[in-house]
Amino acid sequence: MAGRHSFAELRARMTSEAQKQVEIASLSLEEEMDLAEVRRAMKLSQDELAQTLQVGQGSVAKIEKRADMYVSTLRRFIEAMGGELEITAKFGGHSVKIKSFSDLSEKRGIER
């Protein structure tokens, strides 16, 4: 497989105009989008994301189509696009951010 690159490296290679377009796209993200829509809004190809995740392009395609996956898989996918995953439970008019998922990576010494 081709060389692996972090999202920061890929972004650094983009022209300043392309970086501005990504910034605008990220600000205009809709409230609800599927993973493929988020990736496209971030101006990333499946191959670019696959390189960051160190998986094949086909694996990215499969992840984008899945209706059910591990939280850790979703977190890696979102972080590879430069985002941060937050899990929130809503109870009527009250929301609670669930922190135990983020605590797991910190307890294991995994970089975020």
C-alpha positions as CSV (number, residue, x, y, z in Angstrom):
1,M,0.0,0.0,0.0
2,A,1.1,3.6,-0.6
3,G,2.7,5.6,2.2
4,R,0.6,6.6,5.1
5,H,-0.1,10.2,5.9
6,S,-1.8,11.9,8.8
7,F,-4.7,14.3,8.2
8,A,-2.4,17.2,9.2
9,E,0.1,16.2,6.6
10,L,-2.6,15.9,3.9
11,R,-4.0,19.2,4.8
12,A,-0.5,20.8,4.8
13,R,-0.1,19.7,1.2
14,M,-3.3,21.4,0.1
15,T,-3.3,24.8,-1.5
16,S,-4.4,27.7,0.7
17,E,-7.5,27.9,-1.4
18,A,-8.3,24.2,-0.9
19,Q,-7.7,24.7,2.9
20,K,-10.2,27.6,2.9
21,Q,-12.8,25.5,1.0
22,V,-12.4,22.7,3.6
23,E,-12.8,25.2,6.4
24,I,-16.0,26.6,4.9
25,A,-17.3,23.0,4.3
26,S,-16.6,22.0,7.9
27,L,-18.4,25.1,9.2
28,S,-21.4,24.3,7.1
29,L,-21.7,20.6,8.1
30,E,-25.3,19.7,8.5
31,E,-26.7,18.6,11.8
32,E,-27.2,15.0,10.5
33,M,-24.9,13.4,7.9
34,D,-23.7,9.9,7.2
35,L,-20.0,9.1,7.3
36,A,-19.6,9.3,3.5
37,E,-21.2,12.8,3.5
38,V,-18.9,14.0,6.3
39,R,-15.9,12.7,4.4
40,R,-16.9,14.4,1.2
41,A,-17.6,17.7,3.0
42,M,-14.1,17.5,4.4
43,K,-12.9,17.1,0.8
44,L,-11.3,13.7,1.5
45,S,-11.3,10.7,-0.8
46,Q,-11.8,7.2,0.5
47,D,-8.2,6.5,-0.5
48,E,-6.8,9.5,1.5
49,L,-8.8,8.5,4.5
50,A,-7.6,4.8,4.1
51,Q,-4.0,6.0,4.1
52,T,-4.5,7.9,7.4
53,L,-6.3,4.9,9.0
54,Q,-3.7,2.5,7.6
55,V,-6.4,0.3,5.9
56,G,-7.4,-0.4,2.4
57,Q,-9.8,1.9,0.5
58,G,-12.4,-1.0,0.5
59,S,-12.4,-1.0,4.3
60,V,-13.3,2.7,4.3
61,A,-16.2,2.0,1.9
62,K,-17.4,-0.8,4.2
63,I,-17.2,1.3,7.3
64,E,-19.2,4.1,5.6
65,K,-22.0,1.6,4.7
66,R,-22.2,-0.1,8.1
67,A,-25.3,0.6,10.2
68,D,-23.6,-0.8,13.4
69,M,-20.0,-0.6,14.5
70,Y,-17.8,-0.3,17.6
71,V,-17.5,3.1,19.1
72,S,-13.7,2.8,18.8
73,T,-14.0,2.3,15.1
74,L,-16.2,5.3,14.7
75,R,-13.9,7.4,16.9
76,R,-10.8,6.4,14.7
77,F,-12.8,7.3,11.5
78,I,-13.9,10.7,12.8
79,E,-10.4,11.5,14.2
80,A,-8.8,10.5,10.9
81,M,-10.9,13.3,9.3
82,G,-9.6,15.8,11.9
83,G,-12.7,15.7,14.1
84,E,-13.5,14.5,17.7
85,L,-16.3,12.1,18.6
86,E,-18.6,13.0,21.4
87,I,-21.4,10.8,22.6
88,T,-24.4,12.6,24.1
89,A,-27.6,11.1,25.6
90,K,-30.7,13.2,25.4
91,F,-33.5,13.0,27.9
92,G,-36.4,15.3,26.9
93,G,-34.9,18.8,27.1
94,H,-31.8,17.6,29.0
95,S,-28.5,16.4,27.4
96,V,-25.7,14.5,29.1
97,K,-22.3,14.1,27.5
98,I,-21.1,10.5,28.1
99,K,-17.4,10.7,29.0
100,S,-16.7,7.0,29.7
101,F,-15.8,6.4,26.0
102,S,-13.2,9.1,25.9
103,D,-11.9,8.0,29.3
104,L,-11.2,4.5,27.9
105,S,-8.5,5.8,25.5
106,E,-6.9,7.9,28.2
107,K,-6.8,5.0,30.6
108,R,-5.1,2.8,28.0
109,G,-2.6,5.5,27.2
110,I,-3.8,5.8,23.6
111,E,-3.0,9.1,21.9
112,R,-6.1,11.0,20.8
